[in-house]
Amino acid sequence: MGDDAGDTGPYSQGRHSKGPQSKGRQDEERQSALKEAGPYLTLGLELGFTMIVWSGIGYVLDIWLETLPWCTLAGVFVGMFSLFRQLLRAARKSDEASKRRRAE
């Protein structure tokens, strides 16, 4: 237990966890993980804004045409269709990326 040079466990204080090389590698791994996760980090905002925008367009049309609630409902349905389309597109991209990583 006193010899840390050969200890390579996750909680070790050996030579692999010290120095500028391991710090640089950790930064590279972190950047790589963020690069892979980047498209999904904003997905929630995109989906929320999609529903807000389409519902808002429907509501504005309802006020302008005095047809409340029909255009609002149409806007909600168009928003939901767009939302599911975005989800399917994100799932497809994720699946393709997963297949590429497995092939490497």
N, C-alpha and C positions, 0 to 999 in steps of 0.2 A: 504494500500500500504506500510505502514511502517513496517508491520510484514512479514519478509521474511521466517519465519520458516514454514508456511503453503503453501507458493507459490511453485508450482511444475511445472510451465510453462517452455517452452524451453529456455527462457532467464532469468530464475530466478537465484538468487544468494543464494538460500536457502541451507539447510543442505545437500541436495542430490548432489550438485555440488562441494562440498569441501571435502578435506580429502584424506588420502591414499587409502581408500577403493574404492572410485569412480575412482581414477587414475588407480588402478589395474584392475578394471572392464573395463575401456576404453581400456587399453592395451590388455586385453583378447579379447574384441570385435574386435579390430583392427587386432590382430593376426588371429582370426577366419575368418574375411573377406578376409585377404590376402591368407589364406590357401585355401579358396573356389575359389578365383579368380586366384590363381597361375597358373593352367594349361592354362588359357586363356591369361595371360600376355605375354607368349612366343609364342603364336600361330602365330602372324604376322611374327616374325623372322623365325619360322619353315617353313611357307608357302613361304616366299621369298627365303630362302635358297634352298628349294626343287626345285623351278623353275630354280634358278641359277645353281645348281648342274646338273640337268638333261639336261639343255640347254648346259652347258659346256661340258658334256660328249658327247653329239651329235656333238658339234663343233669340239672337239678333234678327234672324229672318222672321221668326214668329212675331216679334214686336213690330217689325216693319210691315209685314203682310197681315197682321192681326189674325193669326191662325193658331194662337196658343192652344195646345201644346204639341201640335203635329210636327212642325219643323224641329222642335227641340228633341222629340222622340227619334225623328229621322237622323238628327245629328248624333244622338247617343248610339244608335245602331251602326252608323258609319264609323264612329269612333271605336266601337267594339270590334268591328270587322278589321279596322286598321291595327288595333291593338293585337289581335290574334295573329295577323299577318306578320307583325314585328316579332312576336314571340316565336313563331315558326321559323322565321329567318334567322333569329339568334340561335335557336336550337340546331338548325342545320349547319350554321357556321361552327358551332361548338363541336358537333359530331365530326365534321370534316377535319377540324384541327386535331381532335382526339385520334382520328385514324392516321393522320400524318405523323403524329408523335409516336404512335405504336409502330409505324413502318420504319422509323429511324432507328 
